[in-house]
Each structure stands twice: as structure tokens, then as C-alpha cells.
Amino acid sequence: MDHHIVTSSALHITLILLTICKGLSGATFTFMNKCGYTVWPGILSNAGSTPLESTGFELPQGGSRSFQTPPNWSGRFWGRTGCTFDPNTGQGTCLTGDCSSNQIECNGKNAIPPATLAEFTVGSGVQDFYDVSLVDGYNLPMIVEPNGGSGSCLSTGCVTDLNQQCPAELRVDSGQACKSACEAFGSPEYCCSGAYGSPDTCKPSVYSEMFKAACPRSYSYAYDDPTSTFTCTGADYVITFCPSLTRVSLPLACGIRTGNCCGRQALVKNLRETFLHQQAQEMGLKQDQAKG
């Protein structure tokens, strides 16, 4: 047998074994804060997954921190903003992404919407699954970038400042965050619940289309799986809050340079204006009927 073939086969097997062993040891997550302000990341391990060494911490502007996950870990990360914690008691709250623990550590508490979420299932030795979700709304830009690993391993996230583009009916206070339509209106067709609780019956709304146009790789509503869930095997991951626009490609953010998704954004804007006009007409008709 050719010596080069044997060497090549051995190398290939070694790489496969290294990838499997890497997956079985979990993954390293590195958080980076490129925002012009402090972010307090929150961490929630899913049921059945071992909690990480922290469930919430302070990440100053320009700071970074890494965590190792155990094998077969799944959970979510998000960024809290506008937090104030008492230096003596450690108690406090956050303006966005608060986890209602009244502490820096979230201690098994989930993010209160609206919040941009990064969701992961990693460390099984086979494919990792990950996404950035706007299903619960948006509070700050965030991207996920695989480091190493094999497979498609694409970056995902949302770098567009949706707080600046948020419709008034979804806006939180003076623009600290942007609600999902489900959170704002509670209607089954927006929440994909009840009679709308399947991919066949729950379709994108004008509002989820707005999110999708601005952040094409992020989850925009509950059944947005085909264009929003990504895979990689044996990778580590960098999660960046407020990433620089200059280092992000078009699929992560519409509006950086011209492209089809930017034309789609204008179309969605027109659809929303038509939708709001129809709502106003219906409201006026109901008021006229009530008077009559």
C-alpha cells in the first residue's frame, strides 16, 4: 500500500478522533463586550444540563471572559443593560434583560423579554446547534462566531441597532429595547399558540419580517428554523455584544451595504405602513358603529 495513502488515512482518522474528543469535553464560550457601556451577561442552563460556573456577571466595556461547558450542555446567553447593583448587598435590577433574581447571578432565572438570546446545544461529540433569537424581542446587538470545528460553522446574530428602528408600538420606554409582536399584543397569530401553534398555521408577521429584514440569520418568529439554526462540530464560540460593523458580512446585518435584503427592508416598511393604516381604518369603523 502506498505510504502516502496510509499517512493520509491515519491523519484523517486522528482529526476525526480529536473532533469527537473535543465535542465530548464540551465547548469554550468567550464573551466579548464591544459596547460603549457595561453589559451584564446572563446564563441559563436548560433542564438536565449542569450549570456553568457563573449564571451572571459584569462585563465592562472592552472586557472578555471565558467559560468551559460540560459535555452535552444546552442553554442560553443574553446581555443585561442599564443594571444597578448595591455594592454592599449585591442586590439590584437591570433596565433590559433582567432575570428577576435581584442579583448579578441569575441563579436559574430566565431573561425577561425583550432580550436578544444566543441559544446552544453543544458537547455531544456530534453536531452543535446554535442560533441567535429575536423571538423574545431585542435589546442589544450580538453575534456568535464559531472558532475551529468542522462543518458549515457559520457566524450568526444581529448587528443592526433595532432599538433605533423599532416601531412605536413595540418600543420600550424611550428606546432601550424592542418588543416582539407576541410580547406587545399577545395575539395567538403572533405568539404561534392555540390555533396557530404549528408551522403550517403560524406564518411570519409584518413585525417578524421587519426583524428578519434587518437581521437575516436571526430567529424572527417561532418557526423560523430553516434560515436561523446553524451547526458546527467540535468548535469553541465567541459571543460578542455590539460587534463592529466593519467586520461583519451582509447576511448578519442589512443596511451595511446595498443588497437584496435591503430592498426587502423597504418592502417590509411599506407593508407595515399599510398594516397600520388598515388597523386605523378598522378602529374608526368600530367607533362609528358604536356611536350608531
Secondary structure, DSSP 8 states (H G I E B T S, - for coil): --HHHHHHHHHHHHHHHHHHHHHHT--EEEEEE-SSS-BEEEEEE-TTS---S-SB--B-TT-EEEEE--SSEEEEEEEEBS-EE-TTT-BEE-SBS--SSSBSS-TT----SS--EEEEEE-SSSEEEEEEE-TT-BSS-EEEEEES-BS----EEE-S-HHHH--TTTEETTTTEE--HHHHH--HHHHT-GGG-STTT----HHHHHHHHHSTTSB-STT-GGGT-EEEES-EEEEEES--GGG--GGG-TTSS--HHHHHHHHHHHHHHHHHHHHHHHHHHHHHHHH-
